[in-house]
Amino acid sequence: MTPVSDEFNPLSEEELRQQEQDEEFRRRVRDEVRRMQSGAAQEDIERDIEEEEAIQAEQTRREAKKRLKRSRLFYQLFSGSILQNSSVAKHYGHLIAIAIASLVSIMIMFATLYADIKYSRLEREVQLLRERSIRLREQLYKRTTHAAIVEELEKRGIKMQEPRRRREIIEE
């Protein structure tokens, strides 16, 4: 800080800064002593201790949860922590990956087999429907031919007659 007046100041800027810091420190110490005497500091200390205890309890709870998770058989099987030999545990991840790939392959194979069986059944049903359709068409044809109609009319005693009008050819 530079002096405002032109008077000579024997203290340098660093010394002035040091004096201001010392005064600030003394003021803080006085304030803290007053707080200690009034009991406000004790409340702050108690609050800090409670916060530390809460943080410690939370950390303990997390560690207990992590230990419980690691103690489960399913986790041990997938992480490899169930194995005692470290050389086998090192390759355990690869073994799990192979096992999962094999399981997926088997599931796909059975799904494909099921789909093939279903397709074969549907194909057989379609074949039976086509055969039935052909038989029905044959029966329909037999019943609608000119000879079949004449025969049916004779059975019923109806004579078949030619049309009374002469046939005319329509030319365009």
GIFENZI-V714949 format. One record per pair of residues at least 12 apart in sequence whose ideal C-beta (glycine too) atoms are under 8 Angstrom apart, sorted by the first residue. I is the first residue (numbers start at 1). J is the second residue. If there is no record, write none. Layout:
i->I j->J
i->I j->J
This chain:
i->1 j->13
i->1 j->16
i->1 j->17
i->78 j->96
i->80 j->92
i->80 j->93
i->80 j->96
